[in-house]
Structures are given as structure tokens and as C-alpha cells.
Amino acid sequence: MRLKDKVAIVTGGARGLGKAYAMRLSEEGARVAVTDILDPSQVKAEIEGRGGEVIALYADVSDEKSVAEAVRKTLERFGRIDILVNNAGIFADVNIKPFHEIPLAEWDKIIRVNLTGIFLCCKAVYPQMKKHGKGKIINVSSSVFYSGVPYFLHYATSKGAIIALTRALAREVGDDNISVNSIAPGFTMSEAVERNPKFTEQAREIAVASRCFKRAQRPEDLLGTLVLLASDESDFITGQTIVVDGGMVLN
């Protein structure tokens, strides 16, 4: 119960990594607001079935009013916000193609969700974290920032910019005792990846072969790092990006 009585918002929490994050935070004692553009009611039911306290909220992170409303409802229910996990993003649905074939609308959509969404969520929770004199912001980036995977320029750019945002924001809110860190997962076998035919068996084998640990990465591989960054144990850590990819990227 390392997060007992804490309140956490997890964006993109209806499935995959977001679901795993929300459930683990609840297991550690946090009260959780699960937000998504998909229906998060199943996650809510699972957490409640394990005795956790949770609310499920619709929120489009690319829409400022939608984000503000989700924050308002979280405060209405729980009275505070201690942890923000900025997980929502577009990955499995990204179209793989040369950069010069990426339509502007597709570029704008990915930047809007993956990057601007984090900016809007941080902006929305900041007043409450400042008021309480402490906060934990955890941004989900990707190891593609370090490896430079081709044909994912829009995605890789958005994830690299998250690391820049993490560092700059940590400088701004340090005086408010708010920690801002990032997790950079490797190629993880989430629900969306498992179901997507473009992530072929060959692609999965290549990912495994590139790691120090020769196995597939699962959502649970990220949970220890998440809890560390959300807990009081990381109170003197900020502006950092922790790569969790089994040793593919050694930075």
C-alpha cells in the first residue's frame, strides 16, 4: 500500500498499458480516476471487484474542455489529485509509411493527442498539486526516441517531445514540490498490439532479439517503475526518463 490515500488520474486507462497502470495504482492503495475516449467501465468494475475506489470518466486529452471536466469530476469525487499518469496516445493505429507520405492531418492528429494532450492534462492538474504542495506527474514516452525507428516519424517525434516537455516542466514546477518524470517503454505486447496484424511475428522476433533480456515485454514489466515514480520513494527524482525495454536501448 505504497500509495495509500493518494488520488491518481490515468489517461487512456480503458485498455492495454493504461488499464495495467490503473489497476496497479489501485492495488497500491490509490483512489483512481480512469479516463479514456473508450468506455472505461470494465476497468472500473474490475478495480471495484478487488475492493478499490475508482471512477470512470470520458475524456479526450486533445480537447481542453474535456480534460478540465474530467479533472473537475475527479476533484468532486476525491477532493484532491496527487498523481497524473499521462498514458493516452496513438500507437497501434499509427500508419507506417515514409515521412514524405504522411498527410498533414495525420501528423497533426498524432501530435495533438500524444503531445498536446499531455500539456493540457499537466496544465489542468497543476493548480491542485500546487495547492497541496506536492504532486507526481508521470509522462509515458517511448524508447523509439532513442532508437530512431523509421517510418514512424510522427510518432517518434511526439514521443521525443514528451521527454523535452518532461525536462522543461520539471524545472518550472520544482519550487512547487511537483515531480515530473517519464517512462519510456519498449515494444510492449499490449492488447492493441496483440490484435494488430501489422505487428507481425517477425517484427516481434526482431524486437526480442535486440534486447539483453530475450523475451517479449509485457505491461506488467512497467508497473514497478510506475509505482516508484508515483510514490514518496522518488521524492528527490525529477526531470528523468527511465527506459524500460529489457535492454534494447542502453543510454
Buried (B, 14 or more C-beta within 10 A) or exposed (E): EBBEEBBBBBBBBBBBBBBBBBBBBBBBBBBBBBBBBBEBEBBBEBBEEEEBBBBBBBBBBBBBEBBBBBBEBBBEBBEBBBBBBBBBBBBBEBBEBEEEEBEEEBBEBBBBBBBBBBBBBBBBBBEBBBEBEBBBBBBBBBBBBBBEBEBBBBBBBBBBBBBEBBBEBBEEBEEBBBBBBBBBBBBBBBBBBEEBEEBEEEEBEEBBEBBEEEEBBEBEBBBEBBBBBBBEEBEEBBBBBBBBBBEBBEE
